[in-house]
């Protein structure tokens, strides 16, 4: 194993050890106010960006920005070319940048936040940032590793990017393929059977690469479940109705957490340790963002938060 991968793995483990974890997230969630939660947050690595947060959305964004910063730091410790392993794992930040540029429903649009600074973890943000219209944005995506989303409506653009992120992760990060399949399954199930929207053809193709051809073409939720490959079907175990998909998502997050922690415990230093660290850091941020929302509701953790923690 190269010295670069050893250094990256050591750094990854050190980063994970500083984060609050499930116990810390519980303390943040109990608040009992957002101000109390923010004071608790100031004792964690999230303080780097959270100290100036003035409300819940800013605080949650600060949590995400902290994780991105640490992923960029981690990428700098990896050997030449090693950062490519993290690019698809950080795709959600580029998607969030695109979300901020799209029209809000019914024309409502708050002031767009500053884009996340992606550095070496960018896929095509500089090209996407220059796009002035949804059609130009679709063209920029099509010319990039994201691929054609299949339409230029806000829904098509974002659905295409989210499914492409799962496809790219499965290809570039073999140890994360299980998570990518689960994410693709949740996205497809929600679009097909909660929102009752047909998948654009490029999205359907990406879904078929991860779930097989029969599940994305299913006419009912039950048929969808029956045609899932065994490698992905675990996500919907005991989830009998589309309205219970939030339970499946909580299971997905718990699985990413447990798989990532197992990778961190492996004796050998290398890419799997780094991927495991990214998984644990990402789950921690998801948990803390949910905890902040609970604190803002007078310290009453929601059911989804309880299901994860």
Legacy VTK file of the C-alpha trace (Angstrom):
# vtk DataFile Version 3.0
C-alpha trace
ASCII
DATASET POLYDATA
POINTS 309 float
0.000 0.000 0.000
1.430 3.410 -0.987
2.357 5.979 1.629
-0.325 8.268 0.187
-3.108 5.788 0.877
-1.772 5.086 4.360
-1.668 8.823 5.118
-5.158 9.279 3.692
-6.557 6.399 5.741
-4.956 7.679 8.954
-6.351 11.139 8.302
-9.784 9.678 7.543
-9.916 7.801 10.852
-8.810 10.909 12.728
-11.588 12.973 11.133
-14.268 10.465 12.044
-13.115 10.351 15.660
-13.848 14.057 16.140
-17.459 14.013 14.991
-20.353 13.888 17.520
-21.854 10.557 16.437
-25.263 9.274 17.488
-24.869 10.272 21.152
-23.867 13.823 20.258
-26.708 14.113 17.764
-29.155 13.098 20.493
-27.873 15.886 22.722
-28.240 18.409 19.913
-31.758 17.189 19.143
-32.906 17.658 22.732
-32.199 21.390 22.443
-34.612 22.435 23.783
-34.191 25.393 21.396
-32.221 25.947 18.239
-29.950 28.371 20.100
-29.148 25.638 22.624
-28.430 23.227 19.787
-26.131 25.727 18.108
-24.185 26.194 21.331
-23.722 22.444 21.482
-22.726 22.426 17.820
-19.980 24.956 18.613
-18.118 22.223 20.521
-17.934 19.991 17.429
-16.069 20.195 14.106
-19.200 21.786 12.618
-18.317 25.011 14.464
-16.064 26.041 11.549
-19.070 27.137 9.498
-21.896 27.088 12.045
-20.678 29.903 14.302
-22.302 32.549 12.074
-25.535 30.622 11.381
-28.599 32.735 12.111
-31.353 30.137 11.670
-32.151 26.523 10.887
-31.451 26.566 7.110
-28.110 28.292 7.612
-27.154 25.915 10.409
-28.018 22.853 8.337
-26.073 24.212 5.394
-23.108 24.871 7.680
-23.140 21.217 8.703
-23.017 20.132 5.065
-20.287 22.673 4.251
-18.153 21.283 7.075
-18.322 17.771 5.677
-17.446 19.019 2.186
-14.446 20.885 3.571
-13.194 17.763 5.302
-13.694 15.692 2.154
-11.578 18.227 0.271
-8.910 18.030 2.979
-9.034 14.250 2.814
-8.687 14.325 -0.981
-5.484 16.348 -0.562
-3.958 13.574 1.541
-4.581 10.884 -1.048
-2.022 9.816 -3.642
-2.191 11.264 -7.192
-5.515 10.317 -8.741
-6.969 9.251 -5.404
-9.372 12.182 -5.274
-11.276 10.615 -8.187
-12.596 8.057 -5.700
-14.308 10.841 -3.746
-15.804 12.779 -6.670
-18.964 10.636 -7.097
-19.348 10.405 -3.314
-19.469 14.212 -3.175
-21.914 14.520 -6.083
-24.721 15.652 -3.794
-22.999 18.989 -3.260
-22.912 19.681 -6.988
-26.579 18.703 -7.213
-27.331 21.146 -4.382
-25.567 23.893 -6.326
-27.832 23.191 -9.293
-30.927 23.147 -7.066
-30.074 26.669 -5.889
-30.040 27.901 -9.497
-33.419 26.477 -10.523
-36.749 28.301 -10.232
-38.667 27.500 -7.072
-42.245 26.190 -7.346
-44.780 28.812 -8.470
-41.997 31.241 -9.192
-41.078 31.733 -5.507
-37.367 31.992 -5.040
-35.354 33.003 -2.028
-31.917 34.493 -2.406
-29.643 31.706 -3.621
-26.874 30.742 -1.191
-23.248 30.819 -2.212
-22.423 27.653 -4.158
-20.570 24.931 -2.335
-16.882 25.167 -3.185
-16.020 21.811 -4.649
-12.363 22.149 -5.595
-10.947 18.821 -6.760
-14.295 17.129 -6.039
-16.095 18.913 -8.870
-17.567 16.926 -11.732
-18.678 19.703 -14.091
-19.720 22.617 -11.887
-17.799 25.300 -13.799
-19.703 24.387 -16.958
-23.030 24.086 -15.141
-22.521 27.436 -13.417
-22.232 29.187 -16.783
-25.555 27.775 -18.018
-28.097 30.570 -18.172
-31.245 28.585 -18.930
-32.569 25.091 -18.135
-31.933 24.090 -21.751
-28.301 25.197 -21.478
-28.031 23.349 -18.186
-29.279 20.166 -19.829
-26.755 20.609 -22.633
-23.921 21.089 -20.141
-24.956 17.962 -18.230
-25.178 15.954 -21.440
-21.614 16.952 -22.379
-20.290 15.935 -18.944
-19.957 12.704 -16.945
-23.441 13.395 -15.577
-25.042 12.570 -18.930
-28.357 13.630 -20.425
-31.081 13.892 -17.734
-33.792 13.415 -20.360
-35.467 16.820 -20.045
-34.938 20.416 -19.015
-37.685 20.869 -16.430
-36.397 21.278 -12.864
-37.776 17.850 -11.981
-36.121 16.126 -14.961
-32.790 17.840 -14.367
-32.604 16.897 -10.707
-33.993 13.384 -11.100
-31.500 12.759 -13.871
-28.604 14.020 -11.776
-29.626 12.008 -8.721
-29.920 8.754 -10.637
-26.686 9.505 -12.500
-24.950 10.022 -9.158
-25.980 6.520 -8.121
-24.789 5.086 -11.441
-21.441 6.900 -11.257
-20.867 5.809 -7.655
-21.549 2.168 -8.473
-19.028 2.264 -11.338
-16.247 4.303 -9.739
-16.488 3.108 -6.122
-17.074 -0.665 -6.054
-17.192 -0.770 -2.254
-20.125 1.675 -2.365
-22.140 -0.158 -5.026
-24.584 -1.555 -2.429
-25.366 1.979 -1.262
-25.715 3.215 -4.834
-28.218 0.470 -5.629
-30.210 1.369 -2.527
-30.243 5.044 -3.431
-31.368 4.256 -6.993
-34.133 2.019 -5.636
-35.455 4.712 -3.292
-35.398 7.354 -6.000
-37.194 5.152 -8.528
-39.798 3.928 -6.020
-40.604 7.434 -4.849
-40.974 8.839 -8.349
-42.999 5.917 -9.687
-45.298 5.112 -6.783
-45.479 8.218 -4.581
-45.384 10.984 -7.176
-46.709 8.732 -9.980
-44.280 10.098 -12.556
-42.719 8.103 -15.370
-38.937 8.068 -15.388
-37.267 9.870 -18.308
-35.592 7.369 -20.596
-31.987 8.152 -19.535
-33.036 7.832 -15.885
-34.737 4.518 -16.605
-31.551 3.245 -18.288
-29.414 4.229 -15.311
-31.905 2.598 -12.941
-31.855 -0.590 -15.051
-28.061 -0.779 -14.745
-28.410 -0.946 -10.977
-31.761 -2.665 -10.468
-32.242 -4.737 -13.617
-34.705 -3.934 -16.390
-37.887 -5.332 -14.827
-38.193 -3.304 -11.602
-38.052 0.182 -13.207
-40.720 -0.939 -15.698
-43.059 -2.353 -13.021
-46.697 -1.279 -13.090
-47.231 -1.555 -9.320
-45.239 -1.187 -6.130
-45.672 -4.867 -5.328
-44.386 -5.843 -8.774
-41.486 -3.429 -8.307
-40.515 -5.187 -5.068
-40.810 -8.647 -6.617
-38.482 -7.820 -9.505
-35.685 -6.241 -7.472
-32.311 -8.027 -7.448
-31.405 -9.577 -4.105
-28.486 -7.145 -3.791
-30.967 -4.252 -3.553
-34.170 -5.774 -2.218
-33.028 -5.460 1.415
-33.924 -1.754 1.313
-37.657 -2.504 1.063
-37.804 -5.421 3.494
-41.065 -5.092 5.478
-41.915 -1.849 3.667
-45.256 -2.915 2.242
-46.568 0.421 0.977
-45.038 3.406 -0.851
-46.141 5.636 2.010
-43.642 3.852 4.250
-40.612 4.613 2.081
-39.292 6.912 4.812
-38.645 3.749 6.821
-36.688 2.320 3.919
-34.630 5.505 3.731
-33.852 5.328 7.450
-32.743 1.704 6.921
-30.535 2.842 4.037
-28.834 5.435 6.243
-28.311 2.896 9.034
-26.788 0.471 6.544
-24.395 3.092 5.181
-23.383 3.862 8.771
-22.789 0.227 9.731
-21.002 -0.637 6.472
-18.806 2.450 6.741
-17.904 1.692 10.357
-16.984 -1.882 9.369
-14.680 -0.554 6.644
-12.986 1.719 9.175
-12.307 -1.248 11.441
-10.490 -3.180 8.714
-6.831 -3.732 9.447
-5.458 -2.700 6.064
-5.089 0.946 5.147
-6.367 1.780 1.702
-9.306 2.991 -0.377
-11.953 1.054 1.570
-11.001 2.802 4.808
-11.319 6.169 3.064
-14.718 5.243 1.586
-15.855 4.040 5.002
-14.858 7.357 6.541
-16.778 9.299 3.905
-19.830 7.158 4.652
-19.664 7.736 8.406
-19.049 11.486 8.001
-21.975 11.785 5.596
-24.334 9.930 7.914
-23.203 12.054 10.841
-24.052 15.210 8.917
-27.485 13.794 7.990
-28.103 12.959 11.650
-26.984 16.354 12.931
-29.077 18.218 10.359
-32.105 16.218 11.545
-31.123 16.924 15.157
-31.064 20.656 14.503
-34.566 20.454 13.069
-35.706 18.561 16.159
-34.209 21.232 18.416
-35.979 23.932 16.409
-39.232 22.057 17.219
-38.597 22.456 20.962
-36.425 19.381 21.301
-38.927 16.813 20.016
-37.060 14.335 17.782
-39.123 13.198 14.810
-39.969 9.602 13.988
-37.457 9.434 11.130
-34.712 10.711 13.444
-35.628 8.089 16.053
-35.571 5.387 13.372
-31.998 6.252 12.456
-30.513 6.990 15.877
LINES 1 310
309 0 1 2 3 4 5 6 7 8 9 10 11 12 13 14 15 16 17 18 19 20 21 22 23 24 25 26 27 28 29 30 31 32 33 34 35 36 37 38 39 40 41 42 43 44 45 46 47 48 49 50 51 52 53 54 55 56 57 58 59 60 61 62 63 64 65 66 67 68 69 70 71 72 73 74 75 76 77 78 79 80 81 82 83 84 85 86 87 88 89 90 91 92 93 94 95 96 97 98 99 100 101 102 103 104 105 106 107 108 109 110 111 112 113 114 115 116 117 118 119 120 121 122 123 124 125 126 127 128 129 130 131 132 133 134 135 136 137 138 139 140 141 142 143 144 145 146 147 148 149 150 151 152 153 154 155 156 157 158 159 160 161 162 163 164 165 166 167 168 169 170 171 172 173 174 175 176 177 178 179 180 181 182 183 184 185 186 187 188 189 190 191 192 193 194 195 196 197 198 199 200 201 202 203 204 205 206 207 208 209 210 211 212 213 214 215 216 217 218 219 220 221 222 223 224 225 226 227 228 229 230 231 232 233 234 235 236 237 238 239 240 241 242 243 244 245 246 247 248 249 250 251 252 253 254 255 256 257 258 259 260 261 262 263 264 265 266 267 268 269 270 271 272 273 274 275 276 277 278 279 280 281 282 283 284 285 286 287 288 289 290 291 292 293 294 295 296 297 298 299 300 301 302 303 304 305 306 307 308
